């Protein structure tokens, strides 16, 4: 099978993918979930003209010539409005959030007032509407404020609560089964044999799945034996996985058995081998309604391909448009050589020049086994196939890497 481009691979991978069904969850469990339908306000906020400050509800016309003394006829704390009507020369003690009494049109803040028993003297004028939040200042009943495909965070949760929604319609979390393969792998925390290494890809892929809003299902490490692979593939089906991600074993070596095992389980192959670096032996297909993504075994290849292919697949399953692969360009801090026929993704650091302009510096070594370099990288520089050499200062497309706050 000939190498295909990254764009064509993405198109084939996402073809026919539909969003997972919706489910209702409590507001307190909705953080990080993705809305399955638009959300409209069920009420107007605020539902009445409300005071924005502590002070006195007054008629602005009464304070046109300060100092002006008014009679305090009542009090309006938050949650307990004053029920009477305020007439000329009268005021009501009011607190932030309380309804503005009938007959008043402004708030005299307490810093500009002197209280003496049942009277208050205004030291300054106020304008009509001053420190009054009109009804509907924030939103009105029926107004759609959160759209389908929105990922819920702390701001959206607060808004949904203010809109009076106790439960939210969200897409079911994609279930992603993750299977590492190879006799050379042992789990972290164990002592590898003389010809073995510590498995690492599964941890990074699982974290990306969680970051994207999915649920990882760990299938462990399968040795290079057909029966072991068949058992793990069956486990993914029994777990109702939406996606099966295999790590390693999809190349062309005598011990690369994953593709045969998947084919034996009924996988329809969508593509295999992409004109990209790192990540050439990427494989995709489906077994009935379970998507299959076969990632390379080299750690950097595996994680870069997860970012480029698994993340957009997760977005599609959650009803979100995938983020653009190329979002911006930056000038090179150093020159780069010509590229070959494969689209190249170079790990790079972001820095600033003497004028404070952000620039990008590809690391000198790009071996696909070097996880430390990937952890240090801020971005990937994207080099199209057959790109010519570029000098420092030339602008190149980049993909910023997600980074935890630190």
ZAMARGU-4260 file (C-alpha; in steps of 0.2 Angstrom, whole numbers, plus 5000, padded with zeros to 4 digits):
<rodrens>
0) 5000/5000/5000 | 5007/5017/4995 | 5011/5031/5007 | 4997/5043/5009 | 4997/5061/5015
5) 4993/5067/5032 | 4978/5076/5025 | 4971/5061/5016 | 4974/5050/5031 | 4964/5062/5042
10) 4950/5063/5030 | 4949/5044/5029 | 4950/5042/5048 | 4935/5054/5051 | 4925/5048/5037
15) 4908/5043/5043 | 4912/5047/5061 | 4896/5053/5071 | 4895/5060/5088 | 4891/5048/5102
20) 4874/5048/5110 | 4869/5061/5123 | 4866/5058/5141 | 4860/5069/5155 | 4872/5072/5170
25) 4871/5082/5186 | 4878/5099/5185 | 4891/5094/5198 | 4897/5080/5187 | 4898/5090/5170
30) 4915/5098/5172 | 4925/5093/5156 | 4910/5086/5147 | 4904/5092/5130 | 4887/5098/5127
35) 4876/5088/5115 | 4864/5102/5112 | 4862/5120/5114 | 4857/5127/5131 | 4845/5141/5133
40) 4842/5151/5149 | 4827/5146/5158 | 4826/5163/5167 | 4831/5181/5165 | 4846/5187/5175
45) 4844/5198/5185 | 4825/5195/5186 | 4822/5212/5192 | 4832/5229/5193 | 4844/5226/5207
50) 4856/5236/5217 | 4875/5235/5212 | 4881/5242/5228 | 4877/5244/5247 | 4868/5261/5250
55) 4851/5269/5248 | 4838/5268/5234 | 4833/5285/5230 | 4825/5296/5216 | 4839/5304/5207
60) 4829/5320/5205 | 4829/5322/5224 | 4848/5324/5225 | 4850/5337/5211 | 4856/5350/5224
65) 4867/5342/5238 | 4868/5341/5252 | 4850/5334/5252 | 4842/5325/5266 | 4829/5311/5264
70) 4818/5301/5276 | 4823/5282/5277 | 4807/5273/5276 | 4813/5255/5276 | 4826/5242/5271
75) 4829/5230/5257 | 4842/5217/5260 | 4847/5204/5247 | 4833/5191/5245 | 4820/5203/5254
80) 4814/5217/5243 | 4805/5232/5250 | 4786/5230/5246 | 4781/5248/5247 | 4782/5263/5235
85) 4795/5277/5238 | 4789/5294/5236 | 4798/5311/5234 | 4810/5315/5248 | 4811/5296/5254
90) 4824/5283/5253 | 4826/5264/5257 | 4842/5257/5264 | 4847/5244/5252 | 4861/5231/5250
95) 4870/5223/5235 | 4858/5211/5225 | 4842/5217/5232 | 4828/5223/5221 | 4827/5242/5218
100) 4811/5248/5226 | 4796/5255/5216 | 4798/5273/5214 | 4817/5274/5215 | 4829/5275/5200
105) 4847/5276/5207 | 4858/5270/5222 | 4866/5282/5233 | 4882/5273/5239 | 4884/5272/5258
110) 4902/5281/5256 | 4893/5296/5249 | 4879/5297/5263 | 4878/5302/5281 | 4865/5293/5291
115) 4857/5301/5306 | 4843/5291/5314 | 4828/5290/5301 | 4836/5302/5289 | 4851/5301/5277
120) 4860/5316/5269 | 4867/5314/5252 | 4884/5322/5250 | 4884/5320/5231 | 4872/5319/5216
125) 4868/5303/5208 | 4862/5300/5190 | 4847/5291/5185 | 4851/5272/5184 | 4867/5274/5193
130) 4873/5258/5202 | 4856/5249/5196 | 4858/5233/5187 | 4843/5232/5175 | 4833/5217/5173
135) 4841/5205/5160 | 4858/5214/5161 | 4866/5197/5160 | 4854/5187/5150 | 4836/5184/5146
140) 4825/5169/5147 | 4826/5159/5131 | 4843/5166/5125 | 4855/5152/5120 | 4871/5155/5129
145) 4880/5138/5127 | 4881/5129/5111 | 4882/5111/5107 | 4900/5106/5106 | 4906/5117/5120
150) 4917/5109/5132 | 4911/5113/5150 | 4924/5122/5161 | 4922/5132/5177 | 4915/5147/5168
155) 4902/5137/5158 | 4897/5128/5174 | 4894/5144/5183 | 4884/5151/5168 | 4873/5135/5167
160) 4869/5136/5185 | 4864/5154/5184 | 4853/5149/5169 | 4845/5137/5182 | 4850/5120/5174
165) 4853/5106/5187 | 4857/5093/5173 | 4866/5095/5157 | 4864/5086/5140 | 4882/5080/5136
170) 4889/5067/5124 | 4894/5051/5132 | 4913/5050/5135 | 4922/5040/5121 | 4929/5024/5128
175) 4946/5021/5121 | 4955/5004/5124 | 4974/5005/5124 | 4984/4990/5120 | 5003/4990/5121
180) 5012/4976/5112 | 5029/4968/5111 | 5040/4955/5121 | 5052/4969/5124 | 5040/4979/5135
185) 5038/4978/5154 | 5027/4989/5165 | 5034/5005/5174 | 5040/5000/5191 | 5047/4983/5187
190) 5064/4977/5183 | 5067/4975/5164 | 5076/4960/5158 | 5093/4962/5148 | 5083/4964/5132
195) 5068/4974/5138 | 5063/4992/5140 | 5050/5001/5151 | 5033/5003/5142 | 5029/5022/5141
200) 5017/5025/5127 | 5002/5019/5135 | 5003/5032/5149 | 5004/5046/5137 | 4990/5040/5126
205) 4979/5037/5141 | 4982/5055/5147 | 4978/5062/5130 | 4962/5053/5130 | 4957/5060/5147
210) 4962/5077/5142 | 4951/5076/5126 | 4936/5070/5137 | 4937/5052/5135 | 4939/5037/5146
215) 4954/5026/5144 | 4953/5007/5146 | 4970/4999/5150 | 4972/4982/5141 | 4990/4980/5147
220) 5004/4973/5137 | 5002/4959/5125 | 5017/4948/5120 | 5021/4945/5102 | 5009/4930/5101
225) 4993/4929/5090 | 4983/4921/5104 | 4988/4935/5116 | 4983/4948/5104 | 4967/4940/5100
230) 4962/4939/5118 | 4966/4958/5121 | 4956/4963/5105 | 4941/4952/5111 | 4943/4961/5128
235) 4941/4978/5119 | 4925/4972/5111 | 4918/4966/5127 | 4922/4983/5136 | 4911/4991/5122
240) 4926/5002/5117 | 4923/5015/5104 | 4941/5016/5099 | 4955/5003/5100 | 4972/5010/5100
245) 4986/4998/5098 | 5004/5003/5101 | 5018/4995/5091 | 5018/4979/5080 | 5010/4986/5065
250) 5025/4988/5054 | 5032/4975/5042 | 5044/4965/5053 | 5042/4946/5056 | 5037/4949/5074
255) 5024/4963/5069 | 5008/4953/5071 | 4995/4967/5076 | 4989/4970/5058 | 4986/4951/5055
260) 4977/4949/5072 | 4966/4964/5069 | 4962/4957/5051 | 4958/4941/5059 | 4946/4950/5070
265) 4937/4957/5055 | 4945/4974/5054 | 4942/4984/5038 | 4958/4993/5034 | 4956/5012/5030
270) 4974/5015/5027 | 4991/5010/5032 | 5008/5020/5031 | 5008/5039/5030 | 5020/5050/5022
275) 5025/5059/5038 | 5039/5059/5051 | 5038/5053/5064 | 5024/5041/5062 | 5025/5032/5045
280) 5018/5015/5050 | 5001/5022/5056 | 4986/5011/5053 | 4968/5014/5054 | 4952/5004/5052
285) 4937/4998/5061 | 4930/4982/5067 | 4911/4984/5065 | 4907/5000/5075 | 4924/5000/5085
290) 4937/5012/5077 | 4955/5005/5077 | 4970/5016/5077 | 4987/5007/5076 | 5000/5019/5082
295) 5019/5016/5080 | 5029/5009/5094 | 5042/5022/5095 | 5037/5034/5109 | 5038/5050/5100
300) 5030/5043/5085 | 5016/5036/5095 | 5012/5052/5105 | 5014/5064/5090 | 5002/5053/5080
305) 4990/5053/5095 | 4990/5072/5094 | 4987/5073/5075 | 4975/5058/5073 | 4968/5052/5090
310) 4963/5070/5096 | 4953/5074/5080 | 4944/5057/5081 | 4940/5061/5099 | 4933/5078/5094
315) 4922/5070/5081 | 4915/5057/5093 | 4911/5072/5105 | 4903/5082/5092 | 4916/5095/5091
320) 4925/5102/5075 | 4943/5096/5076 | 4956/5110/5079 | 4966/5116/5064 | 4982/5106/5062
325) 4991/5122/5057 | 4986/5137/5067 | 5000/5149/5065 | 5017/5153/5058 | 5033/5159/5067
330) 5050/5164/5062 | 5064/5152/5063 | 5078/5156/5075 | 5090/5145/5066 | 5090/5138/5048
335) 5083/5121/5043 | 5088/5110/5029 | 5078/5103/5014 | 5065/5090/5018 | 5061/5074/5009
340) 5045/5066/5003 | 5037/5065/5020 | 5029/5078/5030 | 5040/5082/5045 | 5035/5087/5063
345) 5051/5094/5071 | 5051/5096/5090 | 5055/5114/5094 | 5057/5127/5108 | 5049/5144/5108
350) 5059/5159/5113 | 5060/5177/5110 | 5073/5188/5101 | 5081/5204/5107 | 5065/5214/5101
355) 5054/5202/5110 | 5047/5193/5095 | 5042/5175/5097 | 5052/5163/5087 | 5055/5144/5085
360) 5070/5134/5087 | 5070/5115/5081 | 5080/5104/5092 | 5096/5097/5083 | 5091/5079/5086
365) 5074/5072/5081 | 5076/5054/5085 | 5058/5046/5087 | 5064/5037/5103 | 5069/5053/5113
370) 5054/5056/5125 | 5064/5069/5135 | 5065/5080/5119 | 5047/5079/5117 | 5044/5084/5135
375) 5055/5099/5133 | 5047/5105/5117 | 5034/5119/5116 | 5029/5116/5098 | 5031/5105/5082
380) 5037/5114/5067 | 5028/5107/5052 | 5039/5105/5036 | 5029/5100/5020 | 5035/5087/5009
385) 5050/5092/4998 | 5051/5109/5007 | 5067/5118/5002 | 5080/5124/5015 | 5076/5139/5025
390) 5087/5152/5033 | 5084/5160/5050 | 5070/5172/5050 | 5059/5162/5038 | 5042/5159/5044
395) 5036/5141/5046 | 5019/5133/5052 | 5019/5127/5069 | 5008/5117/5081 | 5009/5122/5099
400) 5009/5108/5111 | 4998/5107/5126 | 5007/5111/5141 | 5002/5109/5160 | 5003/5125/5170
405) 5018/5126/5180
</rodrens>
